[in-house]
């Protein structure tokens, strides 16, 4: 996952998505390839065609911030896409964090999510691996998996892998395509920040080989920092759910994300979450009784 090759691919995909009329240019005749020509994009950015071509070919790693900013404006990039472009174009300035040992959740974060017994909460690592979840979070997003799965690095579920390769997870989301696009867009943003992460590269390679849908989405280079929104689910125990989600990021360089799901007060989704919480409590009582009888 060389940043320079990723930079070239990102520029080509975004250039191909723009039509001349999108940027105020006249369109003369039939074009052999879709989108803007390289020379047109270079003209809009105020750089030479030769220099821009070298960027697309991954042959230049010293583009100035002014040049990258001009290209971002010419491509009509939004805030997240612009940040991604800067990460790809300036790999030497991107902070990379090498993990000497398996990642884990801070004790304070664990206490926090366990105290939120009625709010489904999942702690994700930067590769979307599940580092921890509270019981209702587990029951909501992956009740078919072991509650203790995140505790052992080798058995940790990965939310993106589950989304594309696990049948139960795929059936959970009633707007699967929307969820899949969002997941790939988030992963693209992370990949631009951490180009030397071999585990991330392995995950992307695995998903590209095993899922044609992932491969097609990845090739489109979507980029988005997904911090809030709506998720539409059909849960096997409580039925349809429309849930708000919020992502909190700790003020350190861990790359962890705390994903919380909430329902509007008085909504059917709120009632469904309460039913889910009640079923967890009932199961806990049954387990405690069984343990008492066994002793």
Buried (B, 14 or more C-beta within 10 A) or exposed (E): BEBBEBBBBBBBBBBEBBEBEEBEBEEEEEEEEEBBBBEBBBBBBEBEBEBBBBBBBBEBBEBEEEBBBBBBBBBEBEEBBBBBBBBBBBBEEBEEEEEEEEBBBBEEBBEBBEEBEEBBBBBBBBBBBBBBBBBBBBBBBBBEBEBEBBEEEEEBBBBBBBBBBBEEBBEBBBEBEBBBBBBBBBBBBBBBBBBEBEBBBEBBEBBBEEBEBBBEBBEEBBBBBBEEEEBBBEBEEBEEBBBBBBBBEBEEEBBBBBBBBBBEEEEBBBEBBBBBBEBBEEEEEEEEEEEEEEE
